[in-house]
Amino acid sequence: MKDSKSLPPKTCTIERLVTVPADVKKVIEGRKTATRRNGRYADIGEIMELKGKEFIVENVYSQSLGEMTDEHARQEGYGNLEEYKKAILGIHPGMKWVPKMKVWVHEFAPVQ
């Protein structure tokens, strides 16, 4: 795990990390423990609040879409990579799945 000091500056704020209502529900229910964004939205150790519950960002790293596995899709709250691809392409009309495209992975867990 890296520390946030070795990462490039954030491009957005943690409040924008998980905003889709279905995704918020998955996080709260413990079915979503990571989210991928085209920018860096949070620092390691930062707290995200969703519906009064707190989640701590445990890891932030860059990954290409081509490196994603079914396990990564399950972290996102989907059954497998094909489900995840279909959902993402449905949210972003006109977007193509480009295996070389880099995204920022934000992994989080409930604050105990």
C-alpha positions as CSV (number, residue, x, y, z in Angstrom):
1,M,0.0,0.0,0.0
2,K,1.3,3.4,-0.9
3,D,0.9,6.5,1.3
4,S,-0.9,9.5,-0.2
5,K,2.3,11.5,-0.3
6,S,3.6,9.4,-3.2
7,L,0.4,9.9,-5.2
8,P,-0.4,12.7,-7.6
9,P,-2.7,15.5,-6.4
10,K,-6.4,14.7,-6.1
11,T,-8.5,15.7,-9.1
12,C,-11.8,15.8,-7.2
13,T,-13.1,15.5,-3.7
14,I,-14.1,12.5,-1.7
15,E,-17.8,13.7,-1.6
16,R,-18.0,12.8,-5.3
17,L,-16.4,9.3,-5.0
18,V,-19.6,7.3,-4.7
19,T,-22.8,9.2,-5.8
20,V,-25.0,6.8,-7.8
21,P,-27.8,5.8,-5.4
22,A,-27.5,2.1,-6.2
23,D,-23.8,2.2,-5.5
24,V,-24.3,4.1,-2.2
25,K,-26.7,1.3,-1.2
26,K,-24.1,-1.4,-2.1
27,V,-21.5,0.3,0.0
28,I,-23.7,0.6,3.0
29,E,-24.7,-3.1,2.7
30,G,-21.1,-4.1,2.4
31,R,-21.4,-5.4,-1.2
32,K,-19.1,-2.6,-2.7
33,T,-15.7,-2.1,-1.2
34,A,-14.0,-0.2,-4.1
35,T,-14.7,2.2,-6.8
36,R,-12.9,3.2,-9.9
37,R,-12.7,6.7,-11.3
38,N,-10.9,8.5,-14.1
39,G,-9.3,10.8,-11.5
40,R,-8.1,10.5,-7.9
41,Y,-10.9,11.5,-5.5
42,A,-9.5,10.6,-2.1
43,D,-6.3,10.2,0.0
44,I,-5.5,7.0,1.9
45,G,-6.9,7.5,5.4
46,E,-9.6,9.9,4.3
47,I,-13.2,9.3,5.6
48,M,-16.1,9.1,3.2
49,E,-19.6,9.6,4.7
50,L,-22.7,8.0,3.1
51,K,-26.1,8.3,4.8
52,G,-24.5,8.9,8.2
53,K,-22.1,6.0,8.0
54,E,-18.4,6.4,7.7
55,F,-16.0,4.5,5.5
56,I,-12.2,4.9,5.5
57,V,-10.1,4.8,2.3
58,E,-7.6,2.1,2.8
59,N,-5.8,2.1,-0.6
60,V,-5.6,4.2,-3.7
61,Y,-3.8,3.0,-6.8
62,S,-3.8,3.2,-10.6
63,Q,-5.0,0.3,-12.7
64,S,-5.7,-0.3,-16.4
65,L,-9.2,-1.6,-17.3
66,G,-7.4,-4.5,-19.0
67,E,-6.0,-5.6,-15.6
68,M,-9.5,-5.9,-14.0
69,T,-10.6,-9.4,-13.0
70,D,-13.9,-10.9,-11.8
71,E,-12.6,-10.3,-8.2
72,H,-12.2,-6.6,-8.9
73,A,-15.7,-6.5,-10.3
74,R,-17.0,-8.1,-7.1
75,Q,-15.3,-5.4,-5.1
76,E,-17.4,-3.0,-7.2
77,G,-20.5,-4.8,-6.2
78,Y,-21.0,-6.8,-9.5
79,G,-21.1,-10.6,-10.0
80,N,-18.4,-10.6,-12.6
81,L,-16.4,-8.4,-15.0
82,E,-18.9,-8.6,-17.8
83,E,-21.7,-7.3,-15.5
84,Y,-19.4,-4.4,-14.4
85,K,-18.5,-3.5,-18.0
86,K,-22.1,-3.5,-19.0
87,A,-23.1,-1.3,-16.1
88,I,-20.2,1.2,-16.6
89,L,-20.8,1.5,-20.4
90,G,-24.5,2.0,-19.6
91,I,-23.7,4.9,-17.2
92,H,-21.3,6.5,-19.7
93,P,-23.0,6.6,-23.1
94,G,-20.5,6.6,-26.0
95,M,-17.7,5.3,-23.8
96,K,-15.7,2.4,-25.1
97,W,-14.0,-0.2,-23.0
98,V,-10.3,0.4,-23.7
99,P,-8.1,-2.1,-21.9
100,K,-5.2,0.4,-21.8
101,M,-7.2,3.1,-20.2
102,K,-6.0,3.9,-16.7
103,V,-8.3,4.5,-13.8
104,W,-7.8,5.2,-10.1
105,V,-9.0,2.5,-7.7
106,H,-10.2,3.6,-4.3
107,E,-10.6,0.8,-1.8
108,F,-12.6,1.5,1.4
109,A,-14.0,-0.2,4.5
110,P,-16.5,0.7,7.3
111,V,-15.0,2.7,10.1
112,Q,-15.1,0.5,13.2
